[in-house]
Amino acid sequence: MTEQTQKPLRVADGGELEDVLATHDRVLVEFYTRGCTMCQAIEPVLGNVARETGVPVAMVNPGDDVSLVEEWNVRSVPTLVLVENSEEVARLAEGFQGGAAIEAFLDEHAGTERSASA
């Protein structure tokens, strides 16, 4: 896997997010805000998920580009959106999630199942 898959990519705005989505067939996007403790806590979890599943993770703060709030229908943070071929496939917006829950979400919606030892 590339370094990009190893740790979450921080993107500055909608333009950078579109670039990431155009570069990868499948991306897990986290919408977060500064000062959100659940968002801070989930960042290392997302790095582990990226390594385990091979799904790149992009992190974007819709407060830095408010058009993202409406475009992506962000109503709470952290919000995780699985995007395939630049289209939303599934969404997980239930606060902090552990690695196992996020991996199960990806397994269900993206077919990223790994061996039982994971």
N, C-alpha and C positions, 0 to 999 in steps of 0.2 A: 504494500500500500504506500501511497505517497504521503509526504508530510501533511498535505492538505487533509487527508483522511484521518490523520492521527490526532489532530486537535481541532476544536471549533474555529471556524473562520469568522472574524469580526468584520461585518460589512457596514459601511457608513450610511448608506441610503438605498433607496429603491433602485437606482441605476446600478450600483454595485451588486445588489441582490439579484437583479436580472442577469448580470454578467455571470454570477455563480450558477444560477439556474440554467443558463445557456451552455455552460461548460460541463455540467454533470447531468446524467439521465435521471438520477434520484438524489434528493437532498432533504435532510431534516432541518427545517428552519425554526429557530427559537426566537420569538419576539420577547424582549425583556425591557426593563427600565432600570436606570441607575437608582440605587438605593433600595431596590427590591431584594430582600434577604433570600427569598425563595429562588430568585433568579441567580443570585450569587452562588447559592448552594448547589444548584443544578449544573452549573458550568463544568466542574470536574467530572460529574456523572456523564455528561454529554460527550466528553473526551473519551471516556471508557467505552461508551456505546459506539462511538465512531470506530474505535479500534476493534471492538468485538464484531461489529456487523459489516464494516467496510462502507457504511453509508456516511458521506460527508455531512457535517453539521455546519450550518451558517447561523450566526447570531446577529440580530439587528435590533436596534432600539428605535421603535416607531416614534418616540419623542424627538428624534433627530430628523425625521422625515415624516411629518404628520399625515401625508397622503397615504402612507402605508396602513394607518389605522382603518380607514374606510376600504381601501383596496383589498386588504387581507381580512377585514372584519375582526380586528383585534379588540376584544372586550375585556380581557384580563391578561395578566402576566404572571408567570411565564406561560406562553402559548406555544405549543409545538405543532408544526404543520409539516406533514410529509408531502413532498412535491415530486411528481414524476413527469418528465417531459414538459416541464414548466406549468403543470396543472396540479392543483391541490387534490390529493387522494384521500387524506384523512387528517384529523385534527385531535389533539389532546390538550385540553385547557382546564385541567383540574388541579392546578397548583403544583407543588413540588412532587416529582415522581422519582422513584429510585431507578437504578439501572435495569433491574429485572422487569419492571413495569414498562419502561421505554422500549426495551428489547422485545417484550411480548407484543407491544403495539406495532413495532416494525415487522415482527414475524407475521402478525395477522394481516397487515395491510400491504406489506412489500415483499413477503416471502423471503425474509432474510434468515430463516431458521438455521441454526448452527447445531453442532453435536450436543448431546445431552450433558456433556461435561461443562457446558457454559454456564 
